[in-house]
Amino acid sequence: FLASAGSDKTLKVWGLPPLDEARDEGAEPMIQTPSVSIKAHEKDINAVAVAPNDMFIATASQDKMVNIYRVELQPAAGRRALDISLSLALQLKGHKR
C-alpha cells in the first residue's frame, strides 16, 4: 500500500495492485482510487510516514498535532488487492509552530 496526505487535510491509503507485472509498452496507466480516505487534521498535512512493519501510519500537520493510525490489512475476497482499515491509535500535541 501507499499513503499520501496534503493540503486537503486528508490521509489517503491506496491498496496498490502488483506493480512488478509486465505491461505493454504504450499501455494506458492504471487508474486507482484510494482504499481509505479520512479527514485526519484540522489544517494542512505536512508529512506522512509508514512504519517499517506497515502497522502504523503517522501524519504531522500545521494544526501542531501528530496523529498515529493503526493499519489493518486483510486480503480482499476474490481480488489481489487489500482491504485496508485505519483507526486512530495516538495523538501527540506539543509543538508551538
C-alpha positions in Angstrom: 0.0 0.0 0.0 0.9 3.7 -0.3 -0.1 6.5 2.0 -0.5 10.2 0.9 -1.6 13.4 2.5 -1.8 17.1 1.7 -3.4 20.5 2.0 -6.9 18.9 1.8 -6.4 17.7 5.4 -7.0 14.1 4.4 -5.0 10.9 4.7 -5.4 8.6 1.8 -4.3 5.0 1.7 -4.0 3.2 -1.6 -4.2 -0.6 -1.9 -2.0 -0.9 -4.9 -2.1 -3.8 -7.4 1.2 -5.6 -8.1 3.4 -3.2 -9.9 6.1 -5.7 -11.0 3.9 -7.3 -13.6 4.9 -6.7 -17.2 2.8 -4.1 -19.0 2.7 -3.5 -22.7 4.7 -0.5 -23.9 2.4 2.4 -24.6 -0.4 0.9 -22.5 -2.6 3.4 -20.6 -1.5 3.9 -17.0 -3.6 2.2 -14.4 -6.2 4.5 -12.6 -6.5 3.8 -8.9 -8.8 5.2 -6.3 -7.9 5.3 -2.6 -9.0 2.3 -0.4 -9.3 4.7 2.6 -9.7 8.4 2.8 -10.2 10.2 6.1 -10.1 13.7 7.4 -7.0 13.4 9.5 -6.4 17.0 10.7 -7.9 20.5 11.0 -5.1 22.1 8.9 -2.8 21.1 6.1 -0.8 17.9 6.5 2.9 18.5 6.1 4.3 14.9 6.5 3.2 11.3 6.3 5.3 8.2 7.3 4.7 4.5 7.3 6.3 2.3 9.9 8.7 -0.3 8.6 6.3 -3.1 9.7 3.4 -1.5 7.9 1.3 -1.5 11.1 1.2 2.3 11.7 1.0 5.5 9.7 1.9 8.9 11.2 0.8 12.3 9.9 2.0 15.7 11.0 0.1 18.9 10.4 0.1 22.6 10.7 -2.5 22.1 13.4 0.5 21.2 15.6 -0.6 17.6 16.0 0.9 14.3 15.1 -1.6 11.5 14.6 -0.7 7.9 14.6 -3.1 5.4 12.9 -3.1 1.7 13.3 -3.3 -0.1 9.9 -5.2 -3.3 9.5 -4.7 -5.2 6.2 -6.9 -8.0 5.0 -6.7 -9.9 1.7 -9.7 -8.8 -0.4 -12.1 -11.6 -1.3 -11.6 -12.6 -4.9 -9.0 -9.9 -5.7 -5.3 -9.4 -5.4 -5.8 -6.1 -3.7 -6.0 -5.5 0.1 -8.9 -4.3 2.3 -7.4 -1.6 4.4 -8.8 0.0 7.6 -7.4 2.7 9.9 -8.0 3.5 13.5 -6.6 6.4 15.4 -4.1 5.0 17.9 -2.5 8.1 19.4 -2.4 11.9 19.1 0.7 13.8 20.0 0.4 17.5 20.9 3.2 19.8 21.9 4.8 21.8 19.1 4.3 25.5 19.1 5.0 26.0 15.3 
